[in-house]
Structure formats: C-alpha cells, structure tokens
Amino acid sequence: MSTKFEMPPERPDGETYHGLDGGLKAAMAHQKAGRLDRAEAICAHLTGQYPNSGGAHNLTGVLGYLQGRPLEAMESFSRALTADPSNPAYHINMAGVLRTLKRPALAVDTLKVALTIDATNADAHHNLAVLLREMGRLSDAETHARLACHLKPQSPAYANHLGVVLTRLGRYDEARTALDTALDLGGDPSLVHKNLGILLAEQKRLSEAVEQFRLALPRRADDAELHGLLGDALHRMGQLAEAEQELTQARDLNPRHAEVQMALGALLAQTGRQPEAEQAYRAALEARPDHPRALYHVALRAVGGEDATAHLDIAALDAALSEESLNASDRRYLLYAAGEVLAAQGDFDGAFARFQTANDTRRKELEAKGMAFDVKAHHEAVQSIIDHVKPDALSGGDDLPDGDGLVFLVGMPQAGARTLAAALERHTEVAVMNENYNLAHLATALGYPLNFSALDRDKAHTLATEYVSRVRAAYPSAKRVIDPTASNFLRLGLIGLLFPKAKIITVRRNAMDCCLWAFTRNINMSWPFSHRLTDLGWYYLEHERLMAHWHLTLPTRIETVRFEDFASEPDRVIRTVLRDLDLTWEKDCTLDIHALSAVRQSIGRWNPYRSHLIPLMQALSGELTFDEPSTQPAPEPLDDEVVSSPVEPPVEPPMEPPVEPLAQRPAWSLAELPKVIGAAAPSRPVPLPPIILPSASDSAPNSSAAAWSLAGLAPSRPVAPPLIAETVTGEEASRFQEALGRALGFGAPA
C-alpha cells in the first residue's frame, strides 16, 4: 500500500526569485503594485516550501485581509505567530483583524502582548490608542497616543491622532497644538484641515470650522463625509440653503454614509419636510442597522408619528446594547430608543427602566466631570437674579438699541418653544436664530445679574449694538427674528433692559408632561437637571418662581402660550401669535399632519408612568425639600444582558511600558475566539481609513460633529513582514499563541 504525499505549490510561472528572502521581496513588490493575485500565488508557494516562515504566513494574512477575507487572514496571522511568537508586527496585524471583526477587547489584549515583547513599539502604542479611543477609554488612549508620539516624534499621523484624542477629551488648545504639529511635520494638509474644522465645530466656532472645511475641499472634492461636515456646520449657522446643497451632494457621493443621511434628515425635519426626513433616517438605518441615533430618531417617531415597532424590535436594540465596543453616548441613545419601543408596545415599566438607566449613567458622567446639577446653587442663583433685577434698574435704557424685531421664546426645556418656533418659521417674514447668537456670552460679559444695578452703559451699548447688527446682517429680509433658547428665561431682565421693544413669549406646559418629556429625551449637557426626577421638579418650581418675578417686574408684556392649546387648536394659536408680532396669517404656517400627530400624542404622556413618578410629584408639590430623599423605592433592574454591559469599559490606570506579563492577565478573552469564527464576517473588511477626527458626541443629536468619523489603525494596511524573521522564543508570547491556536481549532502547521 503506497502513501500519496501532497506536494507544495510550485513556483508561479514567470517568477524568478530565489529563496525565501527573494520570494518575500517579489510578493511585496506585487502587493505594492496592486497585483494581489500574483503576490498570493508567490505566498502560496513560499508557505508550502517554508511552512515555518512567519514572514510568509504574515504576508499571506495581509493579502487575505486586503481582499476581504478576515477569517482567513486571522488563520494566517496565527500561523505566523506560531512560527515566531515574539514578532510584535504579527500581533499588531492580528489585532487589526480582530478590530475588523468587532472584537476590540481581544484586539486590545493582542496589542498588549505586542508591547510585552517590545514596549517601545510605536505602531503598537498608536493602534492601541485608536482602539481605546473607539471604546471610549479616552484617558488610556491619551497615554498611548503620547507614547507613540514620543517614540516617533516625526510622525504626522501620530500627532494627528493625538489631536483627535485631545479633542474628544475637550482639551481644545492642546488638540490644536497637536494638529498644527501634524501640519508642520508634513501631514496631509487636507486631512488636518478637516480635523481642525471638526475641532472648531466642537467649540461652536462654526464660521472658522466652515473655513477649515473649505480649505480641505480642493483635495477632497469627492469626500462625502467632508461635504457632510460642511453642510452640518452651515445648518447650525442657519444657512439652510447652502447646508442642503452640501448635504445633498454628500448623499449623492455616498448614499450609504449614515451620518450624512442623519444630518440631511435633521435639516429636512427642521424645514418641515417630514416624509423626506423619514427617507433619510431610514437610509441611515439601512446603511448601518445598529446606528444608535438613527434608531433613537425612528423610535421617537420623529418622522411622522409612525409606530416605532414597525421598524424596530426590543431584541435588536438589546443586541446592539450588548456590543462591547459601544461608547457611552451611543449606549444612551439605544437605551432611550429601547424605552420608546417598549412604551409603544405598552410595556411602560420596561420603558421607564431603560429611561432610568440612561439618565443614571448620564448623571454619573456629569458628576465625574464636576458638571452635575446642584439644586441649592441653582436656587441661590435664581434668588440672586430676583434680588438684583428690580424695576428701577430696568429704567433709563433709552441710549441702548431697542431690539425691535427680536422675539424671545422662553420656557422649560421640552415645553414646546422650539415646536412653536418651527411653525412660525414657515412665515415668509420670520427667521429663527441659530446657536451663534446665544445671549449667554453677552450676559457673562456684562456681569449679569450681580452688576445689573451698576451696569457699564457704554459697554452694554457696544455689546447690544454689535448683537443687533449681527442678527440683522444674518437675517436681512426677516421682519421678526426668533431666538428659541428656552433658558433665556434666566436672562429676561437683561433682555428687558437692552432690547425694550423685543417681544417675549413664554410657552407653558403641564408640569408632569413637561418634566417626563425632558426625562425621556437624550438632552445634551446644557440641561444637567433633566437626569433626575426630583431635580426636574425643583427646576420647574424655580422656573415658575422666576417667571412670576418677571411678570411683575418687566415693563415689556410677556405673552403666554399654553402647549395644550397649541396641540388642540394649532392654527388659532399661531394666528394669535402672529397677530401679536404684527404679522398676517399665511397658510404655510399650518402644522402638517406629521407634526400635529407628534404634538398631540405628547399630551398626557405621563399618566402610564404614574407609579414611577412619585419623586417628581413630591418635588413639584413642595413635599420634598432639597435635603430629603424621596420615598420612592428604587426601580427594578433591567434584564441582565442590559445592565451587565457597562456604560463604558472600565478605565485602567495609565500604563507605563512595559506592560504586565501575560501570565497575570485573565484568560477569559481567549474563550471568545470561537465566537469570532462563528460570526458572520463582512464580505469585505471594514476599511482602515486615514485617521479622521471623530465627533460624538455627547451633545445634541443633530448638531455635534462628534459622531462623524472613525480613526483607522495606522499604518493604513497591516504591517509588512520583515524579509528575514529572527525566531526568538518568548515563553509568554508562545503560551498566548498556543491558546489562540487551540481556541481557533488549528495548531502549528505540519
């Protein structure tokens, strides 16, 4: 009986290389020239002739990865590591594949093994920084980003990514320095200008952000994301026509860019084109079915009051919540979305549990940042306003601009001021201000309210004149310009003095509905009181106390709109408001069926949650003082699969190289590798793009740039193997590789 031996592949036709070294050189030359099939043929020959060559297996993995076969690439990298477990480049490449397969925790462990072997490997530090940033572990990400820059101080890519991380941390001056360094080192100027634009947009310096985006455009004319970022910034500046042009171009360049579709949907919704907005939100979900903000907006019925359960199910949302790479912001969006879906299904207890978890996690984040709501401090601030703004201090402002044409819509958050503003904006003589004209900076500059009675009139005249001039220049054709910033109720004394002819309208809403609506919405950090029911109740009472003071004090009449009247008879209410603004009725001001349905469905929303709202009732009734805990029992926890997923991965202490030995690491992560093999991998790998400044966002859903971009691992393709690999035995790395092989189901090559 004869035995048939399988012969290794022969050298491909037309190739004249000699030996392993020559074969690797030839294969890499083909790879660089884009002839991947020729490179793979050579690698097949080399791995047959030299089965213990880590370099040949590694390059085979690189080629498989580049051609969209991540699982095959993982097997090749594993064989490379079996042959040479102490080569950090192979661990780096394995980590890149694990990232593609959405196993970031395993990728992090793999990169730490690389650093155990070589603590000075700049690529490993940089790639680890990228992964940690994507996981929301920004402090650790900064540590490794700085180490990468220290080890390779001439790398513009590393300086660029440090700027990315610092932007996410909100340290904008340091981020600007890092990005400027990337430019000085010869980094791609269009890429850095794009990142600078995102940084400036984060700071709400929108005109400067637009300038940076435009500087990036000549070399990135086909960059859908860049057009989207520009359109988003223009939208936030109130330049709706230009914004729509950029966002439409971005969508046409890449219809499957989820963030572009979300930004376009927000603009279309604001301009009253709800069916088109619905299409954009649906397109975002088609492009990325687990997109947290898209799921959130669909669940909110933001596209016309449609039943969210027709498009979403709680199992899909909970599955998305279980993703280990989910950052804190996205987790909140999904929790709010899950709450809306459960409410639509009639499970109000389950819905409230999701809302409670989302708010608890946000409040803890604010506490960690020193931004938590302090009800006593707020009470004292309101009292200070009342004490300092008296009727006699509001006289004698004849030398100041009259503010004729300005309209201030104020009230509690979610009371309906912006909904009313959106209806009024459809009038041909009405414009609604964007965030660039917020009065907060003016109040700060004038020392309001402490210096109110001894106001510097010259300074007030200069600032007020500049403000009015900017507004009129931005909206030259509008007879009335509306500022819908609800929190301006805190500044009505300043408004009454500086702009005595301005119109003031307050929107009032049922206290229970208003507070619950704020509690069940993913409101940005401008409203830190919205994350606890008692805080909401106390804030509502302080709002009522201050508004009572304004009604008695301001010489300007304050018109009141009840949200419930607006919901039941919108045309009558809008006609009345227009008449008060000296404007005639226009039929376009009628609420469309989508908006009207959403407004009416919000009335009485609190009733099904009555049993969960005892703390709110106690605060609103005055039964609960600032120092007393609520008698409401703690809510039941969510299902294990929801609460067991932390809001953010635990942050470890900043790591100093070398990292701890592998033997001290838990082995739990290796058990997950069979799941990787069983997972449905994408037909092509998730691309590793150039490092682009990320956005999000922990801010408002439609305004932050922080949700846009993902930084890629550097280098942009897996690391090429050394021409002749030195096999160095390493006990820890070898043990890791053996466990990896067992978990994957294959061992060392025969």
TASUL-V667363 format. One record per helix or strand of 3 or more residues. SS is the DSSP state (H for helix, E for strand). FROM is the first residue (numbers start at 1). TO is the last residue. Records with the same first field share a line. If there is no record, write none. Layout:
BEGIN
SS: FROM-TO + FROM-TO
END
This chain:
BEGIN
H: 19-32 + 36-49 + 54-66 + 70-83 + 88-100 + 104-117 + 122-134 + 138-151 + 156-168 + 172-184 + 189-202 + 206-217 + 224-236 + 240-253 + 258-270 + 274-287 + 292-299 + 308-310 + 314-321 + 328-344 + 348-368 + 375-388 + 391-394 + 417-424 + 435-437 + 440-445 + 457-474 + 486-498 + 511-519 + 525-531 + 533-553 + 563-568 + 570-580 + 587-589 + 593-601 + 607-612 + 614-621 + 640-643 + 662-664 + 668-678 + 731-744
E: 406-411 + 430-432 + 480-483 + 503-508 + 558-562
END
